Amino acid sequence: MRVRTALQLINQTLDEYFTEQEGEFDADTRWALTWFEQHQFEDGSFGDAETLSKAKVTSVQGLASAGILTAKAGKVRLLRRDELPQHWNPTTDLRVPVWEATQHLIHALDRLGESGAAKLLGQLGDRGEIARDLAYRLYSICDRKGWTQEAIAYNSLVTSWSEISRLTATRQPEKQGTLALGI
């Protein structure tokens, strides 16, 4: 088999895997993933965003309420990580797309290191694993499109995941013990 043929088969298999994986994501995240692939964090037209939102069974207003985009003057743009609220708490947020959780995890990792990301991961619960899967998917998109800086951000979360998970696991007994003692 020629190298080119092998690479085509590998890419085809990866595309099938990622398409299947997207079924695990919520509608807001599927919208954000498609928008990101087309626009990254740049402005796009409100009409395009609205059309995509209908296809993904969500709404631009809902996405804005969820805290993942801004919509002004006929333009829509995904929020960059530095625009996210500093003291976000997923346990009190009523609408937490995996997209938002992933961006916050990366932001926490950048600002507070693995222990900060571990604290946030502990608050995310089961959504954490799906956030890791999304980070890997986003890394693949960025790598394919040559968006090096963004690829590094997503890859950082994926490569740090085992340590972040370990730190999260070591924090859980402490937290439970503290609650049991009423401290």
Residue frames as a rotation matrix with the C-alpha (Angstrom) as fourth column:
MET 1
0.588 0.809 0.000 0.00
0.809 -0.588 0.000 0.00
0.000 0.000 -1.000 0.00
ARG 2
-0.190 -0.627 0.756 1.30
0.559 -0.702 -0.442 3.43
0.807 0.338 0.484 -0.86
VAL 3
-0.797 -0.193 -0.572 1.81
0.595 -0.408 -0.692 5.99
-0.099 -0.892 0.440 1.91
ARG 4
-0.870 0.492 0.019 -0.72
-0.468 -0.838 0.279 8.33
0.153 0.234 0.960 0.34
THR 5
-0.141 0.837 -0.529 -3.37
-0.186 0.503 0.844 5.60
0.972 0.218 0.085 0.30
ALA 6
-0.304 -0.043 -0.952 -2.62
0.815 0.505 -0.283 4.70
0.493 -0.862 -0.118 3.92
LEU 7
-0.957 -0.076 -0.279 -2.93
0.215 -0.831 -0.514 8.35
-0.193 -0.552 0.812 5.00
GLN 8
-0.600 0.799 -0.049 -6.25
-0.586 -0.397 0.707 8.66
0.545 0.453 0.706 3.16
LEU 9
-0.014 0.578 -0.816 -7.57
0.269 0.788 0.553 5.58
0.963 -0.212 -0.167 4.95
ILE 10
-0.591 -0.278 -0.757 -6.37
0.796 -0.052 -0.602 6.89
0.128 -0.959 0.252 8.31
ASN 11
-0.974 0.220 -0.047 -8.01
-0.213 -0.970 -0.119 10.27
-0.072 -0.106 0.992 7.71
GLN 12
-0.330 0.898 -0.291 -11.24
-0.409 0.142 0.901 8.61
0.851 0.417 0.320 6.59
THR 13
-0.085 0.241 -0.967 -11.31
0.678 0.725 0.121 6.50
0.730 -0.645 -0.225 9.75
LEU 14
-0.826 -0.259 -0.500 -10.60
0.549 -0.567 -0.614 9.55
-0.124 -0.782 0.611 11.92
ASP 15
-0.815 0.575 0.076 -13.40
-0.491 -0.754 0.435 11.50
0.307 0.317 0.897 10.22
GLU 16
-0.058 0.810 -0.584 -15.84
-0.006 0.584 0.811 8.63
0.998 0.051 -0.029 10.89
TYR 17
-0.321 -0.155 -0.934 -14.73
0.874 0.332 -0.355 8.48
0.365 -0.931 0.029 14.53
PHE 18
-0.967 -0.104 -0.233 -15.10
0.193 -0.894 -0.404 12.24
-0.166 -0.435 0.885 15.04
THR 19
-0.556 0.831 -0.007 -18.52
-0.496 -0.325 0.805 12.29
0.666 0.451 0.593 13.38
GLU 20
0.069 0.540 -0.839 -19.68
0.425 0.745 0.515 9.52
0.903 -0.392 -0.178 15.70
GLN 21
-0.548 -0.408 -0.730 -18.13
0.826 -0.131 -0.548 11.30
0.128 -0.904 0.409 18.69
GLU 22
-0.927 0.199 0.317 -19.98
-0.168 -0.978 0.121 14.55
0.335 0.059 0.941 17.92
GLY 23
-0.048 0.960 -0.275 -23.21
0.056 0.277 0.959 12.74
0.997 0.031 -0.067 18.78
GLU 24
-0.072 -0.064 -0.995 -22.09
0.949 0.302 -0.088 12.85
0.306 -0.951 0.039 22.44
PHE 25
-0.929 -0.357 -0.103 -21.92
0.371 -0.891 -0.262 16.64
0.001 -0.282 0.959 22.41
ASP 26
-0.092 0.903 -0.419 -24.86
0.581 -0.293 -0.759 18.86
-0.809 -0.314 -0.498 23.32
ALA 27
0.542 0.430 0.722 -26.50
0.840 -0.247 -0.484 21.02
-0.030 0.868 -0.495 20.63
ASP 28
0.946 -0.223 -0.235 -24.69
-0.184 -0.966 0.180 24.20
-0.267 -0.127 -0.955 21.75
THR 29
0.091 -0.976 0.198 -21.33
-0.250 0.170 0.953 22.45
-0.964 -0.137 -0.229 21.51
ARG 30
-0.026 -0.055 0.998 -22.09
0.829 0.556 0.053 21.00
-0.558 0.829 0.031 18.08
TRP 31
0.897 0.345 0.278 -22.99
0.439 -0.770 -0.463 24.52
0.054 0.537 -0.842 16.92
ALA 32
0.741 -0.646 -0.186 -19.78
-0.449 -0.681 0.579 25.98
-0.500 -0.345 -0.794 18.41
LEU 33
-0.026 -0.759 0.650 -17.64
0.206 0.632 0.747 23.23
-0.978 0.153 0.140 16.89
THR 34
0.247 0.196 0.949 -19.00
0.953 0.129 -0.274 23.87
-0.176 0.972 -0.154 13.40
TRP 35
0.986 0.133 0.096 -18.78
0.145 -0.980 -0.134 27.67
0.077 0.146 -0.986 13.82
PHE 36
0.505 -0.862 -0.033 -15.21
-0.308 -0.216 0.927 27.40
-0.806 -0.458 -0.375 15.13
GLU 37
-0.051 -0.527 0.848 -14.16
0.633 0.640 0.436 25.28
-0.773 0.559 0.301 12.18
GLN 38
0.388 0.292 0.874 -15.47
0.900 -0.325 -0.290 27.97
0.199 0.899 -0.389 9.82
HIS 39
0.682 0.057 0.729 -14.65
0.102 -0.995 -0.018 31.19
0.724 0.087 -0.684 11.71
GLN 40
-0.420 -0.734 -0.533 -12.45
0.645 0.172 -0.745 30.34
0.639 -0.656 0.401 14.69
PHE 41
-0.170 0.356 -0.919 -12.96
0.874 -0.376 -0.307 33.32
-0.455 -0.855 -0.247 17.07
GLU 42
-0.982 -0.180 -0.049 -13.64
0.126 -0.833 0.538 35.81
-0.137 0.523 0.841 14.27
ASP 43
-0.337 0.896 -0.289 -16.92
-0.496 -0.430 -0.755 37.55
-0.801 -0.111 0.589 13.42
GLY 44
-0.903 0.243 0.355 -19.43
0.430 0.532 0.729 35.88
-0.012 0.811 -0.585 11.14
SER 45
-0.683 0.685 0.253 -22.84
-0.436 -0.661 0.611 37.02
0.586 0.307 0.750 9.96
PHE 46
-0.572 0.578 0.583 -25.85
-0.645 0.123 -0.755 36.69
-0.507 -0.807 0.302 12.23
GLY 47
0.386 0.766 -0.514 -27.80
-0.920 0.281 -0.272 35.11
-0.064 0.578 0.814 9.37
ASP 48
-0.059 -0.501 -0.863 -25.24
-0.466 0.779 -0.421 32.32
0.883 0.377 -0.279 9.00
ALA 49
-0.920 -0.299 0.253 -25.20
-0.341 0.293 -0.893 31.79
0.194 -0.908 -0.371 12.78
GLU 50
-0.229 0.929 0.292 -29.00
-0.820 -0.022 -0.572 31.64
-0.525 -0.370 0.766 12.90
THR 51
0.425 0.344 -0.837 -29.18
-0.812 0.554 -0.185 29.16
0.400 0.758 0.515 10.01
LEU 52
-0.446 -0.684 -0.577 -26.58
-0.266 0.717 -0.644 26.94
0.854 -0.134 -0.502 11.68
SER 53
-0.832 0.152 0.533 -28.39
-0.535 0.029 -0.844 27.19
-0.144 -0.988 0.057 15.01
LYS 54
0.246 0.966 -0.085 -31.59
-0.943 0.218 -0.251 25.88
-0.224 0.142 0.964 13.43
ALA 55
0.317 -0.207 -0.926 -29.69
-0.521 0.778 -0.352 22.94
0.792 0.594 0.139 11.94
LYS 56
-0.654 -0.665 -0.360 -28.13
-0.016 0.488 -0.873 22.16
0.756 -0.565 -0.330 15.34
VAL 57
0.240 0.894 -0.378 -31.43
0.525 0.208 0.825 22.61
0.816 -0.397 -0.419 17.23
THR 58
-0.240 -0.269 -0.933 -30.39
0.908 -0.402 -0.118 25.59
-0.344 -0.875 0.341 19.33
SER 59
0.767 0.479 0.427 -30.63
0.601 -0.768 -0.219 29.38
0.223 0.425 -0.877 19.02
VAL 60
-0.135 -0.831 0.540 -28.21
0.420 -0.542 -0.728 32.28
0.897 0.129 0.422 18.82
GLN 61
0.232 0.297 0.926 -29.93
-0.633 -0.676 0.376 33.88
0.738 -0.674 0.031 21.83
GLY 62
0.989 0.150 0.012 -29.58
-0.114 0.699 0.706 30.64
0.098 -0.699 0.708 23.80
LEU 63
0.413 -0.909 -0.055 -25.90
0.781 0.385 -0.492 30.37
0.468 0.160 0.869 22.85
ALA 64
-0.194 -0.428 0.883 -25.35
-0.069 -0.892 -0.447 33.95
0.979 -0.147 0.144 24.03
SER 65
0.586 0.489 0.646 -27.20
-0.681 -0.135 0.719 33.19
0.439 -0.862 0.255 27.29
ALA 66
0.924 -0.281 -0.260 -25.02
0.347 0.902 0.256 30.12
0.163 -0.327 0.931 27.74
GLY 67
0.732 -0.643 -0.225 -21.99
-0.303 -0.603 0.738 32.41
-0.610 -0.472 -0.637 27.67
ILE 68
0.130 -0.736 0.665 -20.19
0.596 0.594 0.540 31.09
-0.792 0.326 0.516 24.61
LEU 69
-0.353 -0.259 0.899 -20.72
0.913 -0.305 0.271 33.86
0.204 0.917 0.344 22.07
THR 70
-0.440 0.253 -0.862 -21.45
0.166 -0.920 -0.355 37.50
-0.882 -0.299 0.363 21.53
ALA 71
-0.236 0.454 0.859 -24.00
0.971 0.079 0.225 38.74
0.034 0.887 -0.460 19.00
LYS 72
0.031 0.187 -0.982 -24.01
0.321 -0.932 -0.167 42.45
-0.947 -0.310 -0.089 18.10
ALA 73
0.060 0.019 -0.998 -24.82
-0.619 -0.783 -0.052 44.57
-0.783 0.621 -0.035 15.06
GLY 74
0.791 0.391 -0.470 -25.53
-0.608 0.422 -0.673 41.62
-0.064 0.818 0.571 12.79
LYS 75
-0.027 -0.873 -0.487 -22.27
-0.601 0.403 -0.690 39.83
0.798 0.275 -0.536 13.74
VAL 76
0.949 0.253 0.191 -21.70
-0.310 0.615 0.725 36.74
0.066 -0.747 0.662 15.85
ARG 77
0.038 -0.981 -0.189 -18.43
-0.549 0.138 -0.824 35.61
0.835 0.135 -0.533 17.41
LEU 78
0.578 0.003 -0.816 -17.40
0.537 0.752 0.383 32.87
0.614 -0.660 0.433 19.79
LEU 79
0.894 -0.278 0.351 -15.95
-0.442 -0.669 0.597 34.27
0.069 -0.689 -0.721 23.00
ARG 80
0.082 -0.944 -0.319 -12.21
-0.222 0.295 -0.929 33.90
0.972 0.147 -0.185 23.43
ARG 81
0.175 -0.050 -0.983 -10.98
0.775 0.623 0.106 32.30
0.607 -0.780 0.148 26.63
ASP 82
-0.808 -0.539 -0.238 -9.73
0.570 -0.612 -0.548 35.66
0.150 -0.578 0.802 27.95
GLU 83
-0.635 0.662 0.398 -13.30
-0.480 -0.742 0.468 36.99
0.605 0.106 0.789 27.68
LEU 84
-0.008 0.636 -0.772 -14.80
0.388 0.713 0.584 34.27
0.921 -0.295 -0.253 29.89
PRO 85
0.699 0.311 0.644 -15.96
-0.428 -0.539 0.725 35.20
0.573 -0.783 -0.244 33.39
GLN 86
-0.302 -0.943 0.141 -13.13
-0.645 0.093 -0.759 34.85
0.702 -0.320 -0.636 35.91
HIS 87
-0.778 0.024 0.627 -15.18
-0.577 0.369 -0.729 33.28
-0.249 -0.929 -0.273 38.70
TRP 88
-0.064 0.753 -0.655 -17.33
-0.826 0.328 0.458 30.89
0.560 0.570 0.601 36.68
ASN 89
-0.677 -0.069 0.733 -18.86
-0.566 0.686 -0.458 28.02
-0.471 -0.724 -0.503 38.61
PRO 90
-0.731 0.378 -0.568 -20.42
-0.388 0.456 0.801 25.17
0.562 0.806 -0.186 36.61
THR 91
-0.769 0.460 -0.445 -22.40
0.628 0.672 -0.391 23.99
0.120 -0.580 -0.806 39.63
THR 92
-0.313 0.675 -0.668 -24.45
0.339 -0.577 -0.743 27.21
-0.887 -0.459 -0.049 39.64
ASP 93
-0.740 0.031 -0.672 -24.60
-0.597 -0.491 0.635 27.78
-0.310 0.871 0.381 35.87
LEU 94
0.105 0.915 0.389 -27.96
-0.435 0.394 -0.810 26.68
-0.894 -0.084 0.439 34.48
ARG 95
0.985 0.174 0.017 -26.68
-0.051 0.379 -0.924 25.96
-0.168 0.909 0.382 30.95
VAL 96
0.194 -0.979 0.055 -23.19
-0.585 -0.071 0.808 24.48
-0.787 -0.189 -0.587 30.61
PRO 97
0.922 0.042 -0.385 -22.31
-0.360 0.459 -0.812 23.37
0.143 0.887 0.438 27.09
VAL 98
0.669 -0.735 0.111 -19.27
0.643 0.647 0.411 21.12
-0.373 -0.204 0.905 26.83
TRP 99
0.307 -0.536 0.786 -17.76
0.625 -0.510 -0.591 23.88
0.718 0.673 0.178 24.67
GLU 100
0.591 -0.013 0.806 -17.90
-0.421 -0.857 0.296 26.29
0.687 -0.515 -0.512 27.60
ALA 101
0.938 -0.231 0.258 -16.53
-0.125 0.467 0.875 23.73
-0.323 -0.854 0.409 30.06
THR 102
0.531 -0.768 0.357 -13.61
0.847 0.489 -0.209 22.95
-0.014 0.413 0.911 27.74
GLN 103
0.272 -0.418 0.867 -12.71
0.292 -0.823 -0.488 26.61
0.917 0.386 -0.101 27.24
HIS 104
0.727 0.037 0.686 -12.84
-0.582 -0.495 0.645 27.22
0.364 -0.868 -0.338 30.99
LEU 105
0.886 -0.444 0.136 -10.67
0.294 0.763 0.575 24.16
-0.359 -0.469 0.807 31.67
ILE 106
0.282 -0.805 0.522 -8.03
0.863 -0.024 -0.505 25.43
0.419 0.593 0.688 29.25
HIS 107
0.351 -0.097 0.931 -8.23
-0.138 -0.989 -0.051 28.92
0.926 -0.111 -0.361 30.73
ALA 108
0.916 -0.007 0.402 -7.83
-0.400 0.074 0.913 27.49
-0.036 -0.997 0.065 34.26
LEU 109
0.687 -0.707 0.168 -4.87
0.698 0.706 0.118 25.40
-0.202 0.036 0.979 33.10
ASP 110
0.192 -0.606 0.772 -3.23
0.602 -0.548 -0.581 28.47
0.775 0.576 0.259 31.56
ARG 111
0.301 0.026 0.953 -3.84
-0.407 -0.900 0.153 30.73
0.862 -0.434 -0.260 34.57
LEU 112
0.488 0.076 0.870 -3.71
-0.873 0.034 0.487 28.35
0.008 -0.997 0.082 37.54
GLY 113
-0.600 -0.787 -0.146 -1.88
-0.794 0.608 -0.016 25.28
0.102 0.106 -0.989 36.29
GLU 114
-0.583 0.320 -0.747 -2.93
-0.054 0.902 0.429 21.67
0.810 0.291 -0.509 36.63
SER 115
-0.826 0.291 -0.483 -4.21
0.553 0.251 -0.794 22.10
-0.110 -0.923 -0.368 40.20
GLY 116
-0.637 0.617 -0.463 -6.55
-0.459 -0.786 -0.415 24.92
-0.620 -0.052 0.783 39.09
ALA 117
-0.418 0.463 -0.782 -7.82
-0.778 0.263 0.571 22.82
0.470 0.847 0.250 36.20
ALA 118
-0.768 0.097 -0.633 -8.26
0.284 0.938 -0.200 19.87
0.574 -0.334 -0.748 38.61
LYS 119
-0.825 0.495 -0.274 -10.42
0.118 -0.323 -0.939 21.97
-0.553 -0.806 0.208 40.92
LEU 120
-0.354 0.698 -0.622 -12.64
-0.875 -0.482 -0.042 22.94
-0.329 0.530 0.782 38.00
LEU 121
-0.559 0.103 -0.823 -12.73
-0.451 0.795 0.406 19.36
0.696 0.598 -0.398 36.70
GLY 122
-0.931 0.205 -0.302 -14.01
0.364 0.572 -0.735 18.25
0.022 -0.794 -0.607 40.10
GLN 123
-0.522 0.766 -0.374 -16.91
-0.289 -0.572 -0.767 20.69
-0.802 -0.293 0.521 39.74
LEU 124
-0.377 0.344 -0.860 -17.68
-0.926 -0.112 0.361 19.49
0.028 0.932 0.361 36.22
GLY 125
0.094 0.402 0.911 -18.19
-0.492 0.814 -0.308 15.85
-0.866 -0.419 0.274 37.17
ASP 126
0.189 0.061 0.980 -19.09
0.506 0.850 -0.150 13.59
-0.842 0.524 0.129 34.23
ARG 127
0.974 0.222 -0.035 -18.84
0.094 -0.544 -0.834 16.44
-0.204 0.809 -0.551 31.72
GLY 128
0.372 -0.913 -0.166 -15.07
-0.572 -0.367 0.733 16.47
-0.731 -0.178 -0.659 32.18
GLU 129
-0.278 -0.485 0.829 -14.37
0.289 0.781 0.554 13.43
-0.916 0.394 -0.077 30.03
ILE 130
0.492 0.523 0.696 -16.50
0.829 -0.039 -0.557 14.82
-0.264 0.852 -0.453 27.21
ALA 131
0.902 -0.244 -0.355 -14.60
-0.253 -0.967 0.022 18.13
-0.349 0.070 -0.935 27.52
ARG 132
-0.084 -0.974 0.212 -11.35
-0.314 0.228 0.922 16.22
-0.946 0.010 -0.325 27.05
ASP 133
-0.099 0.131 0.986 -12.77
0.771 0.637 -0.007 14.55
-0.630 0.759 -0.164 23.94
LEU 134
0.881 0.447 0.154 -13.80
0.451 -0.698 -0.556 17.95
-0.140 0.559 -0.817 22.59
ALA 135
0.545 -0.755 -0.364 -10.32
-0.484 -0.638 0.599 19.35
-0.684 -0.150 -0.714 23.26
TYR 136
-0.357 -0.674 0.647 -8.82
0.177 0.631 0.755 16.51
-0.917 0.385 -0.106 21.23
ARG 137
0.279 0.553 0.785 -11.31
0.906 0.121 -0.406 17.15
-0.319 0.825 -0.467 18.41
LEU 138
0.972 0.085 -0.219 -10.48
0.043 -0.980 -0.193 20.87
-0.231 0.178 -0.956 18.45
TYR 139
0.101 -0.994 -0.039 -6.77
-0.329 -0.071 0.942 20.10
-0.939 -0.082 -0.334 18.46
SER 140
-0.261 -0.169 0.950 -7.26
0.669 0.678 0.305 18.00
-0.696 0.715 -0.064 15.31
ILE 141
0.714 0.575 0.399 -9.16
0.693 -0.501 -0.519 20.80
-0.099 0.647 -0.756 13.58
CYS 142
0.835 -0.417 -0.359 -6.54
-0.310 -0.895 0.321 23.40
-0.455 -0.157 -0.876 14.52
ASP 143
-0.120 -0.920 0.374 -3.68
-0.056 0.382 0.922 21.15
-0.991 0.090 -0.098 13.48
ARG 144
-0.019 0.209 0.978 -5.30
0.889 0.450 -0.079 20.46
-0.457 0.868 -0.194 10.11
LYS 145
0.808 0.448 0.383 -5.99
0.576 -0.739 -0.350 24.16
0.126 0.503 -0.855 9.50
GLY 146
-0.100 -0.956 0.275 -2.55
0.726 -0.259 -0.637 25.32
0.680 0.136 0.720 10.66
TRP 147
0.547 0.333 0.768 -3.89
-0.277 -0.794 0.541 27.27
0.790 -0.509 -0.342 13.67
THR 148
-0.181 -0.803 -0.568 -0.81
0.266 0.516 -0.814 26.57
0.947 -0.299 0.121 15.75
GLN 149
-0.796 -0.162 0.584 -1.53
-0.440 -0.508 -0.740 28.71
0.417 -0.846 0.333 18.82
GLU 150
0.168 0.932 0.322 -5.01
-0.979 0.120 0.163 27.28
0.113 -0.343 0.933 19.25
ALA 151
0.506 -0.044 -0.862 -3.72
-0.176 0.972 -0.153 23.76
0.845 0.229 0.484 18.61
ILE 152
-0.587 -0.801 -0.118 -1.22
0.028 0.125 -0.992 24.21
0.809 -0.585 -0.051 21.44
ALA 153
-0.511 0.459 0.727 -3.97
-0.848 -0.410 -0.337 25.30
0.144 -0.788 0.599 23.85
TYR 154
0.582 0.807 -0.104 -6.13
-0.786 0.591 0.181 22.24
0.208 -0.024 0.978 23.16
ASN 155
0.319 -0.559 -0.765 -3.15
0.025 0.812 -0.584 19.90
0.947 0.168 0.273 23.11
SER 156
-0.646 -0.570 0.508 -2.05
-0.443 -0.263 -0.857 21.25
0.622 -0.779 -0.083 26.51
LEU 157
0.030 0.739 0.673 -5.32
-0.994 0.094 -0.059 20.13
-0.107 -0.667 0.737 28.06
VAL 158
0.809 0.297 -0.508 -5.17
-0.424 0.892 -0.155 16.71
0.407 0.341 0.847 26.42
THR 159
0.071 -0.879 -0.472 -1.54
0.068 0.477 -0.876 16.07
0.995 0.030 0.094 27.38
SER 160
-0.730 -0.312 0.608 -2.08
-0.520 -0.324 -0.790 17.28
0.444 -0.893 0.074 30.96
TRP 161
0.172 0.984 -0.055 -5.28
-0.675 0.159 0.720 15.27
0.717 -0.087 0.691 31.39
SER 162
0.254 -0.058 -0.965 -3.83
0.410 0.911 0.053 12.33
0.876 -0.409 0.255 33.32
GLU 163
-0.766 -0.573 -0.292 -2.24
0.518 -0.282 -0.807 14.64
0.380 -0.770 0.513 35.91
ILE 164
-0.651 0.620 0.438 -5.34
-0.638 -0.760 0.127 16.84
0.412 -0.196 0.890 36.12
SER 165
0.333 0.795 -0.507 -7.47
-0.359 0.605 0.711 13.71
0.872 -0.055 0.487 36.65
ARG 166
-0.132 -0.480 -0.867 -5.06
0.660 0.610 -0.438 12.42
0.740 -0.630 0.236 39.29
LEU 167
-0.959 -0.245 0.140 -5.17
0.087 -0.731 -0.677 15.73
0.268 -0.638 0.722 41.14
THR 168
-0.248 0.950 0.191 -8.97
-0.748 -0.313 0.586 15.78
0.616 0.002 0.788 40.90
ALA 169
0.355 0.369 -0.859 -9.17
0.105 0.897 0.428 12.28
0.929 -0.242 0.280 42.37
THR 170
-0.484 -0.600 -0.637 -6.90
0.716 0.147 -0.682 13.22
0.503 -0.786 0.359 45.28
ARG 171
-0.883 0.208 0.421 -9.03
-0.328 -0.914 -0.237 16.29
0.336 -0.347 0.876 45.99
GLN 172
-0.076 0.970 -0.232 -12.31
-0.344 0.193 0.919 14.36
0.936 0.150 0.319 46.17
PRO 173
0.070 0.131 -0.989 -11.67
0.742 0.656 0.139 12.46
0.667 -0.743 -0.052 49.46
GLU 174
-0.873 -0.414 -0.259 -10.54
0.484 -0.661 -0.573 15.71
0.066 -0.625 0.777 51.12
LYS 175
-0.723 0.647 0.243 -13.68
-0.491 -0.728 0.478 17.47
0.486 0.226 0.844 49.99
GLN 176
0.144 0.821 -0.553 -15.93
-0.030 0.562 0.826 14.64
0.989 -0.102 0.106 51.12
GLY 177
-0.238 -0.328 -0.914 -14.13
0.865 0.357 -0.353 14.42
0.442 -0.875 0.199 54.49
THR 178
-0.989 -0.133 0.064 -14.53
0.100 -0.922 -0.375 18.13
0.109 -0.364 0.925 55.02
LEU 179
-0.348 0.933 0.095 -18.24
-0.580 -0.294 0.760 17.94
0.737 0.209 0.643 54.31
ALA 180
0.176 0.411 -0.895 -18.69
0.370 0.815 0.447 14.94
0.912 -0.410 -0.009 56.60
LEU 181
-0.481 -0.449 -0.753 -17.00
0.860 -0.071 -0.506 16.81
0.173 -0.891 0.420 59.46
GLY 182
0.598 0.801 -0.030 -19.07
0.798 -0.591 0.119 19.90
0.077 -0.095 -0.993 58.85
ILE 183
-0.146 -0.749 -0.647 -15.99
0.628 -0.575 0.524 22.11
-0.764 -0.330 0.554 58.55
